[in-house]
Amino acid sequence: MTGIKLSRLVEGMTVLEAPPTDPEVTGLCYDSRRLKAGDCFVAIPGTHTDGHRYVETALRDGAVAAVVTRRVGTAWPQVVVPDTRQALGLMSSTWYRHPSRDLVVIGVTGTDGKTTTTTMIQQMLLAASRPAGSMSTVDIRYGDNVDLNDSRQTTLEALEIQEQLARMRDSGLKYAVIETSSHGLALQRVLGVHYDVAAFTNIAHEHLDFHKTIEAYQEAKARLIDLTAGSAAKGITKTAVLNRDDPSYAYLVNRAIARQITYGVQMDADLKAAKVEATADGLHLEASTPLGPLSLRLKLSGRWNAANALAAAATGVAVGLTLDEIRNGLEGFSGVSGRMERVDLGQPFNVIIDYAHTPQSLEKVLRELRPITKGKLIAVFGSAGDRDREKRPWMGEIAARLSDYAVFTNEDPREEDAMAILNQIAAGAEEVGWKEGEQYARIEDRRQGIAHAVRRAGPGDTILLAGKGHERSILIGRGKEPWDERAAAEGAIRGLRV
């Protein structure tokens, strides 16, 4: 890419102090370790460090300018702005020539179901011959091409988002579906993305370590509506797709936007499920819609996927798909890696992998598995370190109420003491009468924990491996250990035969 003048890159932004020169910028960078000569370095405050510490190093190493919230040292040139995160979002969009203005952009947010709904919408659009890409927790899709998302970020940093959108635009795609997290919204990673549809799954107890209160968490999610309503016009009515069944509806419905489309399984809505039936092959769903009655046979387990399918269908209505296009797209969707994924090596018990890592999602999955389990229901899960601590005993209590046995094990302990996390989960289980050694075990090593559960399982039992899903690593300390949940489960099952 050819260069761009610094003044042009910061055009339209609030600049508190500009340098005396106007250098040519040949790249953007917010990580000083990846800096190339000619880059403009943007100093971003992070979890463990602050980019302002590396400004002078970046300028010495060949950066032609730095964007800061306060001047650092005496080196020139530095652009002082009120908020460097905001600046990175806007500058990234400018650098890549505002790719989202040339795409119909759909944002999907919520606590649970975001990845499934995002991928469902992308696949539905493709099936309707609408060239579409998507970015999710699991992968980045360009039409039929799939790249794994190994970043451990649901919503990438602003520079990477704009880069991916530009790649979608330049490869001829017309639609982009972005799984948009509360972190991504609060940290302004999606500033400069021009959304057309804001779709919501649910808002439940999660990420309070970051947002501090459920109100702040809700407000971060609600910003997606504000961003959508204020985005560039592209001939698509700016629309919020809202879950009528979720308590967040009462909060979100008052956000100003040109159009709202509601969906619901329980409550009356624009798209309303009249029937949801779990079958051996998946889900059978009958619903009324603004386009007429919709009958769906989904290749998905889990009744909650009825709501995800309705959210996707409502998004289809918002962007002008026909009822047949919606039906064909949703019925062709076969699911996402690590979401109610079966591990079957011919063993006499069921093993299910699911990403459920919140109290609500764990409860939903256990409730779904309970009636289809003839024997014992065994849950294997943990809770992330340096994250929402309040949910840990709650998840232990849910396991004690809905399963017959549980193994509390590592998820991503990060810099917390791993056994201390497991103790907090166990405390919730003991509150409702469980005893260690009888109904539960604490096994720090996840591979050993899974093997323990597999050894205990008998014919007709179900083992739920929750919390990791598709993830390819376990975060311990500040490092990553490679991880493959399916491989660990298969290894444990094969170990029975040795």
C-alpha positions as CSV (number, residue, x, y, z in Angstrom):
1,M,0.0,0.0,0.0
2,T,1.3,3.5,-0.8
3,G,1.8,6.0,1.9
4,I,-0.5,8.6,3.2
5,K,0.3,12.0,4.8
6,L,-0.1,12.0,8.6
7,S,-2.4,15.0,8.5
8,R,-4.7,13.1,6.2
9,L,-4.6,10.0,8.5
10,V,-5.9,12.1,11.5
11,E,-8.4,14.2,9.5
12,G,-11.7,14.7,11.2
13,M,-10.3,13.7,14.6
14,T,-9.8,15.9,17.7
15,V,-6.1,16.7,17.7
16,L,-4.9,18.5,20.8
17,E,-1.3,19.0,19.5
18,A,0.1,18.4,16.1
19,P,3.8,18.1,15.1
20,P,5.5,20.7,13.1
21,T,6.1,18.3,10.2
22,D,3.7,16.2,8.1
23,P,5.5,13.0,7.3
24,E,4.4,10.3,4.8
25,V,3.1,7.2,6.7
26,T,3.5,3.8,5.2
27,G,1.9,1.7,7.9
28,L,0.0,1.7,11.2
29,C,1.2,-0.1,14.3
30,Y,0.2,-0.4,17.9
31,D,2.6,-3.2,19.0
32,S,6.2,-1.8,19.1
33,R,7.6,-5.4,18.6
34,R,6.0,-5.4,15.1
35,L,7.1,-1.9,14.1
36,K,8.4,-1.3,10.6
37,A,10.3,1.8,9.4
38,G,7.7,4.3,8.1
39,D,5.0,3.3,10.5
40,C,2.9,5.6,12.6
41,F,2.9,4.1,16.1
42,V,-0.3,4.4,18.2
43,A,0.2,4.2,21.9
44,I,-2.6,2.0,23.3
45,P,-3.1,1.4,27.1
46,G,-3.3,-2.4,27.6
47,T,-4.0,-4.9,30.4
48,H,-0.4,-5.5,31.3
49,T,1.4,-2.5,29.9
50,D,0.9,0.9,28.3
51,G,2.0,1.7,24.7
52,H,3.2,5.1,25.9
53,R,6.2,3.3,27.5
54,Y,7.4,2.4,24.0
55,V,6.9,5.7,22.2
56,E,10.5,6.8,22.3
57,T,11.7,3.3,21.3
58,A,9.3,3.3,18.4
59,L,10.4,6.7,17.1
60,R,14.1,5.6,17.4
61,D,13.3,2.4,15.5
62,G,11.9,4.2,12.5
63,A,8.4,5.2,13.3
64,V,7.7,8.5,11.4
65,A,5.2,9.6,14.1
66,A,3.5,8.5,17.3
67,V,-0.1,9.1,18.4
68,V,-0.4,9.6,22.2
69,T,-2.7,11.0,24.8
70,R,0.3,12.8,26.5
71,R,3.7,13.8,25.1
72,V,6.5,11.3,25.9
73,G,10.0,12.7,26.2
74,T,11.2,15.2,23.6
75,A,11.2,13.1,20.5
76,W,9.1,14.5,17.5
77,P,6.7,14.1,15.9
78,Q,3.9,13.2,18.3
79,V,0.2,13.8,17.7
80,V,-1.7,14.3,21.0
81,V,-5.3,13.2,21.0
82,P,-7.9,12.7,23.8
83,D,-8.2,8.9,23.3
84,T,-5.7,6.7,21.4
85,R,-8.1,3.8,21.2
86,Q,-10.6,6.0,19.4
87,A,-7.8,7.3,17.2
88,L,-6.7,3.8,16.2
89,G,-10.3,2.8,15.2
90,L,-10.7,5.9,13.0
91,M,-7.2,5.9,11.6
92,S,-7.4,2.2,10.7
93,S,-10.6,2.8,8.8
94,T,-9.0,5.7,6.9
95,W,-5.8,3.7,6.2
96,Y,-7.8,0.9,4.6
97,R,-10.1,3.4,2.7
98,H,-13.2,2.8,4.8
99,P,-13.9,-0.8,3.6
100,S,-17.2,-1.1,5.6
101,R,-18.8,1.6,3.5
102,D,-18.6,-0.8,0.6
103,L,-20.1,-3.8,2.5
104,V,-23.4,-4.5,4.2
105,V,-22.2,-5.1,7.7
106,I,-24.0,-7.1,10.3
107,G,-22.9,-7.1,14.0
108,V,-23.9,-9.9,16.3
109,T,-23.5,-9.3,20.1
110,G,-24.7,-11.0,23.3
111,T,-23.4,-13.2,26.0
112,D,-24.2,-16.6,24.5
113,G,-24.8,-17.8,21.0
114,K,-22.8,-15.1,19.2
115,T,-20.5,-17.4,17.3
116,T,-23.2,-19.8,16.2
117,T,-25.5,-16.9,15.1
118,T,-22.7,-15.1,13.3
119,T,-21.7,-18.2,11.3
120,M,-25.3,-19.1,10.7
121,I,-26.0,-15.7,9.1
122,Q,-22.8,-15.9,7.0
123,Q,-23.8,-19.4,5.7
124,M,-27.4,-18.3,5.1
125,L,-26.2,-15.3,3.0
126,L,-23.8,-17.5,1.0
127,A,-26.6,-20.0,0.3
128,A,-28.6,-17.1,-1.0
129,S,-25.8,-16.2,-3.5
130,R,-24.9,-13.1,-1.4
131,P,-21.1,-13.2,-1.2
132,A,-20.4,-12.9,2.5
133,G,-17.5,-13.1,5.0
134,S,-17.5,-13.3,8.8
135,M,-15.3,-12.8,11.8
136,S,-16.0,-14.8,14.9
137,T,-14.4,-16.3,18.0
138,V,-13.7,-19.5,16.1
139,D,-12.7,-18.4,12.6
140,I,-12.5,-15.8,9.9
141,R,-14.5,-16.7,6.7
142,Y,-14.2,-15.3,3.2
143,G,-17.0,-16.9,1.3
144,D,-16.1,-20.7,1.5
145,N,-12.6,-20.1,2.7
146,V,-12.1,-20.6,6.5
147,D,-9.1,-19.4,8.6
148,L,-8.9,-20.3,12.3
149,N,-9.0,-17.3,14.7
150,D,-6.1,-18.2,17.0
151,S,-6.0,-14.7,18.6
152,R,-8.2,-15.6,21.6
153,Q,-10.1,-12.4,20.9
154,T,-13.7,-12.6,19.9
155,T,-13.4,-9.1,18.3
156,L,-10.0,-8.4,16.8
157,E,-8.1,-5.1,17.4
158,A,-9.3,-2.2,15.3
159,L,-6.4,-2.4,12.8
160,E,-7.0,-6.1,12.2
161,I,-10.8,-5.6,11.8
162,Q,-10.3,-3.0,9.1
163,E,-7.6,-5.2,7.4
164,Q,-10.0,-8.1,7.3
165,L,-12.9,-5.9,6.0
166,A,-10.6,-4.5,3.3
167,R,-9.7,-8.1,2.3
168,M,-13.4,-9.0,2.1
169,R,-14.1,-5.9,0.0
170,D,-11.1,-6.4,-2.3
171,S,-12.0,-10.1,-2.9
172,G,-15.5,-9.1,-4.1
173,L,-17.6,-9.9,-1.0
174,K,-20.7,-7.8,-0.4
175,Y,-21.6,-8.7,3.2
176,A,-19.6,-9.0,6.4
177,V,-20.9,-10.5,9.7
178,I,-18.9,-9.5,12.7
179,E,-19.2,-11.2,16.1
180,T,-19.0,-8.0,18.2
181,S,-18.0,-8.5,21.9
182,S,-18.7,-6.1,24.8
183,H,-14.9,-5.7,25.0
184,G,-14.7,-4.8,21.4
185,L,-17.4,-2.2,21.9
186,A,-16.0,-0.8,25.1
187,L,-12.5,-0.6,23.8
188,Q,-13.6,1.1,20.6
189,R,-12.2,-1.6,18.4
190,V,-15.2,-1.3,16.1
191,L,-15.2,2.5,15.9
192,G,-15.0,3.3,12.2
193,V,-17.0,0.2,11.2
194,H,-20.2,1.2,9.5
195,Y,-22.8,-1.3,10.6
196,D,-26.2,-1.8,9.0
197,V,-27.8,-4.4,11.3
198,A,-27.2,-4.9,15.1
199,A,-28.4,-8.4,16.2
200,F,-28.6,-9.3,19.9
201,T,-28.7,-12.8,21.4
202,N,-28.9,-12.3,25.2
203,I,-27.2,-10.4,28.0
204,A,-26.3,-12.4,31.0
205,H,-23.8,-12.6,33.9
206,E,-20.3,-12.3,32.3
207,H,-17.2,-10.1,32.0
208,L,-18.0,-8.2,35.2
209,D,-14.2,-8.3,36.0
210,F,-13.9,-5.9,33.1
211,H,-17.2,-4.0,33.1
212,K,-17.6,-4.0,36.9
213,T,-21.4,-3.8,36.8
214,I,-24.2,-5.5,34.8
215,E,-25.4,-2.0,33.9
216,A,-22.0,-1.1,32.4
217,Y,-22.0,-4.4,30.5
218,Q,-25.5,-3.8,29.1
219,E,-24.5,-0.3,28.1
220,A,-21.4,-1.6,26.3
221,K,-23.6,-4.0,24.3
222,A,-26.2,-1.3,23.6
223,R,-23.5,0.8,21.9
224,L,-23.8,-1.5,18.9
225,I,-27.2,0.0,18.2
226,D,-25.9,3.6,18.5
227,L,-23.0,2.7,16.1
228,T,-25.4,1.2,13.6
229,A,-27.9,4.1,13.8
230,G,-25.1,6.6,13.2
231,S,-23.3,4.7,10.4
232,A,-23.1,5.7,6.7
233,A,-26.2,5.1,4.7
234,K,-25.9,2.3,2.2
235,G,-29.5,1.7,1.1
236,I,-30.3,-0.8,3.9
237,T,-32.6,0.4,6.7
238,K,-30.5,0.5,9.9
239,T,-32.0,-2.2,12.0
240,A,-31.8,-3.6,15.5
241,V,-32.7,-7.3,15.9
242,L,-33.8,-7.9,19.5
243,N,-34.6,-10.9,21.6
244,R,-38.1,-10.4,23.0
245,D,-37.5,-13.2,25.6
246,D,-34.4,-11.7,27.1
247,P,-34.6,-9.3,30.1
248,S,-32.2,-7.0,28.1
249,Y,-35.0,-6.2,25.7
250,A,-36.6,-3.7,28.0
251,Y,-33.2,-1.8,28.1
252,L,-32.4,-2.1,24.4
253,V,-35.9,-1.3,23.0
254,N,-35.5,2.4,23.9
255,R,-32.3,2.8,21.9
256,A,-33.1,5.1,18.8
257,I,-32.7,3.3,15.4
258,A,-34.8,3.4,12.2
259,R,-36.2,-0.1,12.6
260,Q,-36.5,-2.9,15.1
261,I,-37.3,-6.5,14.4
262,T,-38.0,-8.8,17.4
263,Y,-37.9,-12.5,17.7
264,G,-39.0,-14.8,20.5
265,V,-39.7,-18.4,21.6
266,Q,-41.8,-17.5,24.6
267,M,-42.9,-13.9,24.1
268,D,-44.9,-12.5,21.2
269,A,-42.6,-11.1,18.5
270,D,-42.2,-10.3,14.8
271,L,-40.6,-13.7,14.4
272,K,-42.3,-16.0,16.9
273,A,-41.7,-19.7,17.5
274,A,-45.0,-21.6,17.6
275,K,-43.3,-25.0,18.1
276,V,-39.8,-26.2,19.0
277,E,-39.2,-29.9,19.0
278,A,-35.9,-31.7,19.6
279,T,-35.5,-34.8,17.3
280,A,-32.8,-37.3,16.8
281,D,-31.6,-35.3,13.8
282,G,-31.7,-31.9,15.4
283,L,-34.5,-29.3,15.9
284,H,-37.8,-28.9,14.2
285,L,-39.0,-25.3,14.4
286,E,-42.3,-23.7,13.3
287,A,-42.5,-19.9,13.4
288,S,-44.5,-17.0,12.2
289,T,-42.6,-14.2,10.4
290,P,-43.3,-10.9,8.7
291,L,-42.9,-12.8,5.4
292,G,-45.2,-15.7,6.3
293,P,-44.9,-19.0,8.2
294,L,-41.5,-20.6,8.4
295,S,-40.9,-24.3,9.0
296,L,-37.3,-25.3,9.7
297,R,-35.5,-28.6,10.2
298,L,-32.2,-27.6,11.8
299,K,-29.2,-29.9,11.9
300,L,-28.4,-28.6,15.4
301,S,-28.8,-29.9,19.0
302,G,-29.8,-27.6,21.8
303,R,-33.1,-25.9,22.1
304,W,-31.4,-22.5,22.5
305,N,-30.5,-22.8,18.8
306,A,-34.1,-22.1,18.0
307,A,-33.5,-18.6,19.3
308,N,-30.2,-18.3,17.4
309,A,-32.0,-19.4,14.2
310,L,-34.7,-16.9,14.7
311,A,-32.1,-14.1,15.3
312,A,-30.5,-15.2,12.0
313,A,-33.8,-15.3,10.2
314,A,-34.7,-11.8,11.5
315,T,-31.4,-10.6,10.1
316,G,-32.3,-12.2,6.8
317,V,-35.5,-10.2,6.8
318,A,-33.6,-7.1,7.7
319,V,-31.3,-7.4,4.6
320,G,-34.0,-8.4,2.2
321,L,-33.8,-12.2,1.9
322,T,-36.8,-14.2,0.9
323,L,-38.4,-16.8,3.1
324,D,-37.1,-19.6,0.9
325,E,-33.6,-18.1,1.0
326,I,-33.8,-18.0,4.8
327,R,-35.1,-21.5,5.1
328,N,-32.6,-23.0,2.7
329,G,-29.7,-21.3,4.4
330,L,-30.6,-22.2,7.9
331,E,-31.4,-25.8,7.1
332,G,-28.1,-26.2,5.4
333,F,-26.1,-25.0,8.4
334,S,-24.4,-27.9,10.3
335,G,-23.0,-26.1,13.3
336,V,-19.7,-24.6,14.6
337,S,-16.7,-26.4,16.0
338,G,-16.8,-26.8,19.8
339,R,-20.5,-26.2,20.1
340,M,-22.5,-29.3,21.1
341,E,-19.8,-31.4,19.2
342,R,-20.0,-35.1,19.7
343,V,-17.0,-37.3,20.2
344,D,-17.9,-40.8,19.1
345,L,-15.3,-43.6,18.9
346,G,-17.8,-46.3,19.4
347,Q,-17.7,-46.0,23.2
348,P,-20.9,-47.0,25.2
349,F,-21.3,-43.4,26.6
350,N,-21.8,-40.0,25.0
351,V,-19.1,-37.3,25.1
352,I,-20.1,-33.7,24.2
353,I,-17.8,-30.8,23.8
354,D,-19.3,-27.3,24.3
355,Y,-17.9,-23.8,24.8
356,A,-20.4,-23.1,27.7
357,H,-18.4,-21.0,30.1
358,T,-21.0,-18.8,31.8
359,P,-23.5,-20.0,34.5
360,Q,-26.4,-19.5,32.0
361,S,-24.8,-21.4,29.2
362,L,-23.7,-24.3,31.5
363,E,-27.2,-24.6,32.9
364,K,-28.8,-24.6,29.4
365,V,-26.5,-27.4,28.2
366,L,-26.9,-29.5,31.3
367,R,-30.7,-29.1,31.1
368,E,-30.6,-30.1,27.5
369,L,-28.5,-33.2,28.1
370,R,-30.4,-34.4,31.3
371,P,-33.5,-35.8,29.6
372,I,-31.6,-37.6,26.8
373,T,-29.1,-39.2,29.3
374,K,-30.2,-42.7,30.4
375,G,-27.4,-43.0,32.9
376,K,-25.3,-40.5,34.8
377,L,-24.6,-37.0,33.6
378,I,-20.9,-36.0,34.3
379,A,-19.7,-32.4,33.9
380,V,-16.1,-31.4,33.4
381,F,-15.4,-27.7,33.5
382,G,-13.5,-24.8,35.2
383,S,-13.5,-21.1,35.2
384,A,-11.2,-18.5,33.7
385,G,-8.6,-16.8,35.9
386,D,-8.3,-13.1,36.2
387,R,-12.0,-12.9,35.1
388,D,-15.4,-12.7,36.7
389,R,-14.9,-14.5,40.1
390,E,-18.6,-14.2,41.2
391,K,-19.7,-16.8,38.7
392,R,-17.5,-19.6,40.1
393,P,-19.5,-20.8,43.1
394,W,-22.7,-20.3,41.0
395,M,-21.3,-22.7,38.4
396,G,-20.5,-25.2,41.1
397,E,-24.0,-25.0,42.4
398,I,-25.5,-25.5,38.9
399,A,-23.3,-28.6,38.4
400,A,-24.5,-30.0,41.7
401,R,-28.2,-29.4,40.9
402,L,-28.2,-30.7,37.3
403,S,-25.4,-33.3,37.0
404,D,-24.6,-36.5,38.9
405,Y,-20.8,-36.0,39.1
406,A,-18.4,-33.3,38.2
407,V,-14.7,-32.8,37.6
408,F,-13.6,-29.2,38.4
409,T,-10.5,-28.6,36.3
410,N,-8.4,-25.9,34.5
411,E,-10.0,-23.7,31.9
412,D,-7.5,-20.7,31.6
413,P,-6.1,-20.0,35.1
414,R,-3.9,-17.2,33.7
415,E,-2.0,-15.6,36.6
416,E,-4.4,-16.9,39.4
417,D,-3.7,-19.9,41.5
418,A,-5.4,-22.7,39.6
419,M,-6.5,-24.7,42.7
420,A,-7.9,-21.5,44.3
421,I,-10.3,-21.2,41.3
422,L,-11.3,-24.9,41.7
423,N,-11.9,-24.4,45.4
424,Q,-14.3,-21.5,44.7
425,I,-16.3,-23.7,42.2
426,A,-16.3,-26.5,44.7
427,A,-17.6,-24.2,47.5
428,G,-20.8,-23.6,45.4
429,A,-21.3,-27.4,44.9
430,E,-20.8,-28.0,48.7
431,E,-23.4,-25.4,49.5
432,V,-26.0,-27.7,48.0
433,G,-24.7,-30.8,49.7
434,W,-22.0,-32.3,47.4
435,K,-18.9,-33.9,48.9
436,E,-15.5,-34.3,47.3
437,G,-14.7,-37.9,46.4
438,E,-18.4,-38.7,46.3
439,Q,-19.9,-36.3,43.8
440,Y,-17.0,-34.3,42.6
441,A,-13.2,-34.2,42.1
442,R,-10.8,-31.3,41.8
443,I,-8.1,-32.1,39.2
444,E,-6.0,-29.2,38.1
445,D,-4.6,-30.8,34.9
446,R,-7.4,-30.8,32.3
447,R,-6.2,-33.8,30.4
448,Q,-6.1,-35.8,33.6
449,G,-9.5,-34.4,34.6
450,I,-11.0,-35.6,31.3
451,A,-9.4,-39.0,31.6
452,H,-10.8,-39.3,35.2
453,A,-14.4,-38.5,33.9
454,V,-14.0,-41.1,31.0
455,R,-12.8,-43.8,33.4
456,R,-15.9,-43.2,35.6
457,A,-18.4,-43.3,32.7
458,G,-20.6,-46.3,32.2
459,P,-23.0,-47.4,29.4
460,G,-25.7,-44.7,28.9
461,D,-23.8,-42.0,30.6
462,T,-23.1,-38.6,29.1
463,I,-19.9,-36.5,29.7
464,L,-20.1,-32.8,29.0
465,L,-16.7,-31.2,28.5
466,A,-17.5,-27.5,28.9
467,G,-15.6,-24.2,28.7
468,K,-12.9,-24.8,26.0
469,G,-14.8,-25.7,22.9
470,H,-12.8,-24.7,19.8
471,E,-9.9,-23.1,21.7
472,R,-6.4,-24.2,20.8
473,S,-4.6,-23.2,24.0
474,I,-4.8,-23.1,27.8
475,L,-3.5,-19.8,29.3
476,I,-1.3,-20.5,32.3
477,G,0.6,-17.6,33.8
478,R,1.4,-15.3,30.9
479,G,2.0,-18.2,28.5
480,K,0.0,-20.5,26.3
481,E,0.0,-24.3,26.3
482,P,-1.3,-26.0,23.1
483,W,-4.7,-27.6,23.7
484,D,-7.1,-29.7,21.6
485,E,-10.3,-30.7,23.6
486,R,-11.3,-33.3,21.0
487,A,-7.9,-34.9,20.9
488,A,-7.8,-35.0,24.7
489,A,-11.2,-36.7,24.8
490,E,-10.3,-39.2,22.1
491,G,-7.0,-40.0,23.9
492,A,-8.9,-40.7,27.1
493,I,-11.4,-42.9,25.4
494,R,-8.6,-44.9,23.6
495,G,-6.9,-45.2,26.9
496,L,-9.8,-47.3,28.2
497,R,-8.8,-50.0,25.7
498,V,-5.2,-50.3,26.7
